[in-house]
Amino acid sequence: MEREHTVQVWNQPQQLTVYQKSKSVWVAVGTYMGERIEVKGRTESQALGSWREAARYKGG
């Protein structure tokens, strides 16, 4: 099951898709500044937070 989320990166809303790959692996996928970013986390919120940090790193 995929879910759509909006996160703020440098005060700009970004659309992400998050899905559960396995019991303890969540994946967040989205495009930021023309680049696809995909990160994993142990929870849905951790995956979202990791994606936000990865996008900030690219855009910083």
C-alpha positions as CSV (number, residue, x, y, z in Angstrom):
1,M,0.0,0.0,0.0
2,E,1.4,3.3,-1.1
3,R,0.7,6.6,0.7
4,E,1.2,10.1,-0.6
5,H,2.8,12.7,1.8
6,T,3.9,16.3,1.5
7,V,7.0,17.4,3.4
8,Q,8.7,20.8,3.6
9,V,12.2,21.2,2.3
10,W,13.6,24.7,2.7
11,N,9.9,25.9,3.1
12,Q,8.9,24.3,-0.2
13,P,6.3,21.5,-0.3
14,Q,7.5,18.3,-1.8
15,Q,5.3,15.3,-2.8
16,L,6.5,11.9,-1.7
17,T,5.3,8.3,-2.0
18,V,5.9,6.1,1.0
19,Y,5.4,2.3,1.1
20,Q,6.2,-0.6,3.4
21,K,8.7,-2.9,1.7
22,S,8.8,-5.4,4.5
23,K,7.9,-5.7,8.2
24,S,10.6,-3.3,9.3
25,V,11.5,-1.4,6.1
26,W,9.7,1.6,4.8
27,V,10.7,3.4,1.5
28,A,10.2,7.1,0.7
29,V,10.5,8.1,-2.9
30,G,10.3,11.6,-4.5
31,T,11.9,14.0,-6.9
32,Y,13.8,17.0,-5.7
33,M,15.5,19.5,-8.0
34,G,15.1,17.1,-10.9
35,E,16.7,14.1,-9.1
36,R,14.9,11.1,-7.8
37,I,15.6,10.4,-4.1
38,E,14.8,7.1,-2.5
39,V,15.5,6.3,1.1
40,K,14.7,3.6,3.6
41,G,13.7,3.7,7.3
42,R,12.5,1.4,10.0
43,T,9.3,3.3,10.3
44,E,7.2,5.4,8.0
45,S,8.1,8.6,9.8
46,Q,11.8,7.8,9.9
47,A,11.7,7.2,6.1
48,L,10.0,10.6,5.6
49,G,12.6,12.3,7.8
50,S,15.5,10.7,6.1
51,W,14.1,11.8,2.7
52,R,13.8,15.4,3.9
53,E,17.4,15.4,5.2
54,A,18.7,13.9,1.9
55,A,16.8,16.6,-0.1
56,R,18.2,19.3,2.2
57,Y,21.7,17.9,1.7
58,K,21.3,18.0,-2.1
59,G,19.7,21.5,-2.1
60,G,22.0,23.0,0.5
